[in-house]
Amino acid sequence: MKSMLEFIVKSIVDHPEDVKIHLTEGLKTTLFEIEINKSDIGKIIGKEGVTLEAINTLLSVASVKSGKKSVLEIID
C-alpha cells in the first residue's frame, strides 16, 4: 500500500522529489504520514477536499484485505 500511495502522491504534486511517506502500523490501524513541499499541500487536498477524500477511499479499499483501518495525515 505504501508504494501505491507514493505513486499516487508523486503523480499529483509539482515537487515529487520532496515526497516522503512514513508508515506506522498498530494492531488495528495503519497510519500513513505524508511529508510534502508546502506549495503542494493544496494539490493533495484538492478543491473542497475531494482529492484527499479519493486517496483515503483508495487506502481504505486496499486495507480491507489486511483487516486494518488506514489513516492518512499530511505533515507540513
The first five atom37 places (N, CA, C, CB, O) and aatype in JSON, in Angstrom:
{
  "aatype": [12, 11, 15, 12, 10, 6, 13, 9, 19, 11, 15, 9, 19, 3, 8, 14, 6, 3, 19, 11, 9, 8, 10, 16, 6, 7, 10, 11, 16, 16, 10, 13, 6, 9, 6, 9, 2, 11, 15, 3, 9, 7, 11, 9, 9, 7, 11, 6, 7, 19, 16, 10, 6, 0, 9, 2, 16, 10, 10, 15, 19, 0, 15, 19, 11, 15, 7, 11, 11, 15, 19, 10, 6, 9, 9, 3],
  "atom_mask": [
    [1, 1, 1, 1, 1],
    [1, 1, 1, 1, 1],
    [1, 1, 1, 1, 1],
    [1, 1, 1, 1, 1],
    [1, 1, 1, 1, 1],
    [1, 1, 1, 1, 1],
    [1, 1, 1, 1, 1],
    [1, 1, 1, 1, 1],
    [1, 1, 1, 1, 1],
    [1, 1, 1, 1, 1],
    [1, 1, 1, 1, 1],
    [1, 1, 1, 1, 1],
    [1, 1, 1, 1, 1],
    [1, 1, 1, 1, 1],
    [1, 1, 1, 1, 1],
    [1, 1, 1, 1, 1],
    [1, 1, 1, 1, 1],
    [1, 1, 1, 1, 1],
    [1, 1, 1, 1, 1],
    [1, 1, 1, 1, 1],
    [1, 1, 1, 1, 1],
    [1, 1, 1, 1, 1],
    [1, 1, 1, 1, 1],
    [1, 1, 1, 1, 1],
    [1, 1, 1, 1, 1],
    [1, 1, 1, 0, 1],
    [1, 1, 1, 1, 1],
    [1, 1, 1, 1, 1],
    [1, 1, 1, 1, 1],
    [1, 1, 1, 1, 1],
    [1, 1, 1, 1, 1],
    [1, 1, 1, 1, 1],
    [1, 1, 1, 1, 1],
    [1, 1, 1, 1, 1],
    [1, 1, 1, 1, 1],
    [1, 1, 1, 1, 1],
    [1, 1, 1, 1, 1],
    [1, 1, 1, 1, 1],
    [1, 1, 1, 1, 1],
    [1, 1, 1, 1, 1],
    [1, 1, 1, 1, 1],
    [1, 1, 1, 0, 1],
    [1, 1, 1, 1, 1],
    [1, 1, 1, 1, 1],
    [1, 1, 1, 1, 1],
    [1, 1, 1, 0, 1],
    [1, 1, 1, 1, 1],
    [1, 1, 1, 1, 1],
    [1, 1, 1, 0, 1],
    [1, 1, 1, 1, 1],
    [1, 1, 1, 1, 1],
    [1, 1, 1, 1, 1],
    [1, 1, 1, 1, 1],
    [1, 1, 1, 1, 1],
    [1, 1, 1, 1, 1],
    [1, 1, 1, 1, 1],
    [1, 1, 1, 1, 1],
    [1, 1, 1, 1, 1],
    [1, 1, 1, 1, 1],
    [1, 1, 1, 1, 1],
    [1, 1, 1, 1, 1],
    [1, 1, 1, 1, 1],
    [1, 1, 1, 1, 1],
    [1, 1, 1, 1, 1],
    [1, 1, 1, 1, 1],
    [1, 1, 1, 1, 1],
    [1, 1, 1, 0, 1],
    [1, 1, 1, 1, 1],
    [1, 1, 1, 1, 1],
    [1, 1, 1, 1, 1],
    [1, 1, 1, 1, 1],
    [1, 1, 1, 1, 1],
    [1, 1, 1, 1, 1],
    [1, 1, 1, 1, 1],
    [1, 1, 1, 1, 1],
    [1, 1, 1, 1, 1]
  ],
  "atom_positions": [
    [[0.82, -1.2, 0.0], [0.0, 0.0, 0.0], [0.86, 1.26, 0.0], [-0.93, 0.0, 1.2], [0.49, 2.27, -0.59]],
    [[2.0, 1.18, 0.67], [2.87, 2.35, 0.73], [3.34, 2.75, -0.67], [4.08, 2.08, 1.63], [3.38, 3.94, -0.99]],
    [[3.69, 1.77, -1.49], [4.15, 2.08, -2.84], [3.02, 2.66, -3.7], [4.73, 0.83, -3.51], [3.25, 3.53, -4.53]],
    [[1.8, 2.16, -3.5], [0.65, 2.69, -4.22], [0.42, 4.15, -3.83], [-0.61, 1.85, -3.94], [0.21, 5.01, -4.7]],
    [[0.46, 4.44, -2.53], [0.26, 5.8, -2.05], [1.35, 6.73, -2.56], [0.22, 5.81, -0.52], [1.08, 7.86, -2.96]],
    [[2.58, 6.24, -2.53], [3.71, 7.05, -3.01], [3.56, 7.37, -4.5], [5.03, 6.32, -2.77], [3.83, 8.5, -4.91]],
    [[3.13, 6.4, -5.29], [2.92, 6.62, -6.72], [1.84, 7.67, -6.96], [2.55, 5.31, -7.41], [2.0, 8.56, -7.8]],
    [[0.73, 7.56, -6.23], [-0.39, 8.5, -6.4], [0.03, 9.91, -6.04], [-1.59, 8.07, -5.54], [-0.21, 10.85, -6.8]],
    [[0.66, 10.06, -4.88], [1.05, 11.39, -4.4], [2.08, 12.02, -5.32], [1.6, 11.31, -2.97], [1.98, 13.2, -5.66]],
    [[3.09, 11.25, -5.73], [4.13, 11.8, -6.62], [3.56, 12.19, -7.98], [5.25, 10.78, -6.8], [4.1, 13.08, -8.64]],
    [[2.49, 11.54, -8.41], [1.86, 11.88, -9.68], [1.1, 13.2, -9.62], [0.93, 10.77, -10.11], [0.9, 13.86, -10.64]],
    [[0.67, 13.57, -8.43], [-0.15, 14.77, -8.26], [0.67, 16.03, -8.03], [-1.11, 14.59, -7.11], [0.35, 17.08, -8.58]],
    [[1.73, 15.93, -7.24], [2.47, 17.12, -6.79], [3.43, 17.65, -7.84], [3.23, 16.79, -5.52], [3.78, 16.96, -8.8]],
    [[3.86, 18.9, -7.65], [4.83, 19.54, -8.54], [6.27, 19.2, -8.15], [4.64, 21.04, -8.53], [7.17, 19.28, -8.99]],
    [[6.49, 18.82, -6.91], [7.84, 18.51, -6.41], [7.87, 17.07, -5.89], [8.26, 19.51, -5.29], [7.9, 16.86, -4.67]],
    [[7.88, 16.07, -6.78], [7.84, 14.68, -6.32], [9.09, 14.25, -5.55], [7.65, 13.77, -7.5], [9.04, 13.28, -4.8]],
    [[10.18, 14.96, -5.75], [11.41, 14.61, -5.03], [11.31, 14.92, -3.53], [12.6, 15.37, -5.63], [12.09, 14.38, -2.74]],
    [[10.36, 15.75, -3.13], [10.18, 16.11, -1.72], [9.2, 15.2, -0.98], [9.71, 17.54, -1.62], [8.99, 15.38, 0.22]],
    [[8.6, 14.24, -1.67], [7.6, 13.37, -1.06], [8.28, 12.3, -0.21], [6.71, 12.72, -2.14], [9.15, 11.58, -0.67]],
    [[7.85, 12.22, 1.05], [8.31, 11.19, 1.97], [7.09, 10.62, 2.67], [9.35, 11.75, 3.0], [6.25, 11.37, 3.16]],
    [[7.01, 9.31, 2.73], [5.87, 8.66, 3.37], [6.38, 7.82, 4.52], [5.08, 7.8, 2.36], [7.24, 6.96, 4.35]],
    [[5.82, 8.07, 5.7], [6.18, 7.32, 6.9], [5.01, 6.41, 7.26], [6.53, 8.28, 8.09], [3.85, 6.83, 7.24]],
    [[5.32, 5.18, 7.59], [4.31, 4.18, 7.87], [4.45, 3.71, 9.32], [4.43, 2.99, 6.9], [5.53, 3.32, 9.75]],
    [[3.33, 3.75, 10.06], [3.29, 3.26, 11.43], [2.14, 2.27, 11.53], [3.13, 4.43, 12.46], [0.99, 2.62, 11.27]],
    [[2.46, 1.04, 11.9], [1.43, 0.02, 11.98], [1.11, -0.32, 13.43], [1.86, -1.24, 11.23], [2.01, -0.56, 14.24]],
    [[-0.17, -0.33, 13.74], [-0.65, -0.76, 15.04], [-1.4, -2.07, 14.88], [0.0, 0.0, 0.0], [-1.36, -2.69, 13.82]],
    [[-2.09, -2.49, 15.93], [-2.83, -3.74, 15.87], [-4.02, -3.67, 14.92], [-3.31, -4.13, 17.25], [-4.28, -4.6, 14.17]],
    [[-4.75, -2.54, 14.96], [-5.95, -2.4, 14.14], [-5.89, -1.26, 13.16], [-7.14, -2.23, 15.02], [-6.81, -1.08, 12.36]],
    [[-4.82, -0.47, 13.2], [-4.74, 0.73, 12.38], [-3.37, 0.87, 11.74], [-5.06, 1.97, 13.22], [-2.35, 0.54, 12.35]],
    [[-3.36, 1.35, 10.51], [-2.12, 1.69, 9.83], [-2.14, 3.2, 9.57], [-1.95, 0.88, 8.5], [-3.08, 3.71, 8.95]],
    [[-1.12, 3.89, 10.04], [-1.02, 5.34, 9.89], [-0.01, 5.67, 8.81], [-0.63, 6.01, 11.23], [1.15, 5.26, 8.87]],
    [[-0.47, 6.42, 7.8], [0.4, 6.9, 6.74], [0.57, 8.39, 6.93], [-0.18, 6.56, 5.33], [-0.4, 9.14, 6.93]],
    [[1.82, 8.83, 7.09], [2.12, 10.27, 7.22], [2.86, 10.7, 5.96], [2.97, 10.57, 8.53], [3.9, 10.13, 5.61]],
    [[2.32, 11.7, 5.29], [2.92, 12.19, 4.05], [3.61, 13.52, 4.32], [1.85, 12.34, 2.94], [2.99, 14.46, 4.81]],
    [[4.89, 13.59, 4.0], [5.63, 14.85, 4.05], [5.79, 15.33, 2.62], [7.04, 14.69, 4.77], [6.33, 14.61, 1.77]],
    [[5.32, 16.54, 2.34], [5.43, 17.11, 1.0], [5.87, 18.56, 1.09], [4.09, 17.0, 0.24], [5.87, 19.15, 2.17]],
    [[6.23, 19.11, -0.03], [6.58, 20.52, -0.12], [5.34, 21.35, 0.24], [7.11, 20.88, -1.56], [4.23, 21.01, -0.15]],
    [[5.54, 22.43, 0.97], [4.4, 23.25, 1.42], [3.58, 23.8, 0.26], [4.9, 24.41, 2.26], [2.37, 24.01, 0.41]],
    [[4.21, 24.02, -0.87], [3.46, 24.55, -2.02], [2.55, 23.5, -2.66], [4.43, 25.09, -3.05], [1.68, 23.85, -3.46]],
    [[2.73, 22.23, -2.31], [1.92, 21.15, -2.9], [0.76, 20.71, -2.01], [2.8, 19.97, -3.19], [-0.01, 19.84, -2.42]],
    [[0.62, 21.27, -0.84], [-0.45, 20.84, 0.07], [-1.82, 21.02, -0.55], [-0.36, 21.61, 1.39], [-2.68, 20.15, -0.43]],
    [[-2.04, 22.14, -1.22], [-3.33, 22.39, -1.86], [-3.66, 21.37, -2.95], [0.0, 0.0, 0.0], [-4.82, 21.02, -3.14]],
    [[-2.63, 20.9, -3.66], [-2.86, 19.91, -4.7], [-3.3, 18.57, -4.1], [-1.6, 19.71, -5.55], [-4.15, 17.9, -4.67]],
    [[-2.73, 18.2, -2.98], [-3.1, 16.93, -2.34], [-4.5, 17.02, -1.73], [-2.08, 16.57, -1.25], [-5.27, 16.07, -1.82]],
    [[-4.82, 18.14, -1.13], [-6.15, 18.29, -0.53], [-7.21, 18.41, -1.61], [-6.2, 19.52, 0.41], [-8.27, 17.79, -1.52]],
    [[-6.94, 19.2, -2.63], [-7.89, 19.36, -3.72], [-9.01, 20.32, -3.37], [0.0, 0.0, 0.0], [-9.1, 20.79, -2.23]],
    [[-9.84, 20.61, -4.33], [-10.95, 21.53, -4.14], [-11.97, 20.89, -3.21], [-11.6, 21.92, -5.5], [-12.5, 19.82, -3.5]],
    [[-12.23, 21.55, -2.1], [-13.16, 21.08, -1.06], [-12.77, 19.7, -0.51], [-14.57, 21.03, -1.61], [-13.63, 18.97, -0.01]],
    [[-11.48, 19.33, -0.61], [-11.0, 18.07, -0.04], [-11.31, 16.84, -0.87], [0.0, 0.0, 0.0], [-11.19, 15.72, -0.37]],
    [[-11.7, 17.03, -2.11], [-12.11, 15.91, -2.96], [-10.94, 14.96, -3.25], [-12.7, 16.43, -4.27], [-11.11, 13.74, -3.19]],
    [[-9.76, 15.5, -3.56], [-8.61, 14.66, -3.87], [-8.17, 13.86, -2.66], [-7.46, 15.51, -4.38], [-7.89, 12.66, -2.78]],
    [[-8.11, 14.5, -1.52], [-7.72, 13.81, -0.29], [-8.73, 12.71, 0.07], [-7.58, 14.81, 0.87], [-8.35, 11.63, 0.52]],
    [[-9.98, 12.99, -0.12], [-11.03, 12.0, 0.15], [-10.89, 10.8, -0.79], [-12.43, 12.64, 0.0], [-11.1, 9.66, -0.37]],
    [[-10.56, 11.05, -2.04], [-10.37, 9.96, -3.01], [-9.17, 9.09, -2.63], [-10.19, 10.52, -4.43], [-9.24, 7.86, -2.73]],
    [[-8.08, 9.72, -2.19], [-6.9, 8.96, -1.76], [-7.25, 8.13, -0.52], [-5.71, 9.92, -1.45], [-6.85, 6.97, -0.42]],
    [[-7.99, 8.71, 0.41], [-8.42, 7.96, 1.61], [-9.29, 6.77, 1.23], [-9.19, 8.89, 2.56], [-9.16, 5.7, 1.82]],
    [[-10.17, 6.94, 0.25], [-11.03, 5.85, -0.2], [-10.2, 4.71, -0.79], [-12.05, 6.36, -1.23], [-10.45, 3.54, -0.5]],
    [[-9.21, 5.05, -1.6], [-8.34, 4.02, -2.17], [-7.57, 3.27, -1.09], [-7.36, 4.65, -3.16], [-7.43, 2.05, -1.17]],
    [[-7.08, 3.99, -0.09], [-6.38, 3.34, 1.01], [-7.3, 2.42, 1.8], [-5.76, 4.38, 1.95], [-6.91, 1.32, 2.19]],
    [[-8.53, 2.87, 2.03], [-9.5, 2.07, 2.77], [-9.82, 0.77, 2.04], [-10.78, 2.86, 3.02], [-9.89, -0.3, 2.64]],
    [[-10.0, 0.87, 0.74], [-10.3, -0.31, -0.07], [-9.12, -1.27, -0.06], [-10.67, 0.09, -1.51], [-9.3, -2.49, 0.05]],
    [[-7.92, -0.74, -0.19], [-6.73, -1.58, -0.21], [-6.45, -2.22, 1.14], [-5.52, -0.76, -0.65], [-5.87, -3.31, 1.2]],
    [[-6.87, -1.58, 2.23], [-6.58, -2.1, 3.56], [-7.61, -3.13, 4.05], [-6.51, -0.97, 4.54], [-7.39, -3.76, 5.08]],
    [[-8.7, -3.31, 3.32], [-9.72, -4.28, 3.72], [-9.13, -5.68, 3.78], [-10.91, -4.25, 2.74], [-9.47, -6.46, 4.67]],
    [[-8.25, -6.0, 2.86], [-7.64, -7.32, 2.81], [-6.85, -7.63, 4.08], [-6.74, -7.43, 1.59], [-6.84, -8.77, 4.54]],
    [[-6.18, -6.63, 4.63], [-5.38, -6.85, 5.84], [-6.23, -6.76, 7.11], [-4.25, -5.84, 5.91], [-5.77, -7.12, 8.2]],
    [[-7.46, -6.28, 6.99], [-8.34, -6.18, 8.15], [-8.03, -5.01, 9.07], [0.0, 0.0, 0.0], [-8.48, -4.99, 10.22]],
    [[-7.28, -4.05, 8.58], [-6.91, -2.88, 9.38], [-7.53, -1.62, 8.78], [-5.38, -2.73, 9.48], [-7.83, -1.56, 7.59]],
    [[-7.7, -0.63, 9.63], [-8.17, 0.69, 9.2], [-6.95, 1.51, 8.8], [-9.01, 1.41, 10.32], [-5.91, 1.43, 9.46]],
    [[-7.07, 2.3, 7.75], [-5.98, 3.17, 7.31], [-6.31, 4.62, 7.63], [-5.72, 3.0, 5.79], [-7.43, 5.08, 7.43]],
    [[-5.3, 5.33, 8.13], [-5.43, 6.74, 8.46], [-4.34, 7.49, 7.71], [-5.33, 6.99, 10.0], [-3.18, 7.08, 7.71]],
    [[-4.71, 8.58, 7.06], [-3.78, 9.38, 6.27], [-3.64, 10.76, 6.89], [-4.24, 9.48, 4.8], [-4.64, 11.42, 7.16]],
    [[-2.4, 11.2, 7.1], [-2.14, 12.54, 7.63], [-1.12, 13.23, 6.76], [-1.65, 12.48, 9.1], [-0.19, 12.61, 6.25]],
    [[-1.3, 14.54, 6.59], [-0.35, 15.35, 5.84], [0.47, 16.14, 6.84], [-1.07, 16.29, 4.82], [-0.08, 16.87, 7.67]],
    [[1.79, 16.01, 6.76], [2.69, 16.73, 7.65], [3.33, 17.87, 6.85], [3.78, 15.78, 8.26], [3.86, 17.66, 5.77]],
    [[3.26, 19.08, 7.41], [3.89, 20.2, 6.72], [5.12, 20.68, 7.43], [2.92, 21.34, 6.58], [5.77, 21.63, 6.98]]
  ]
}
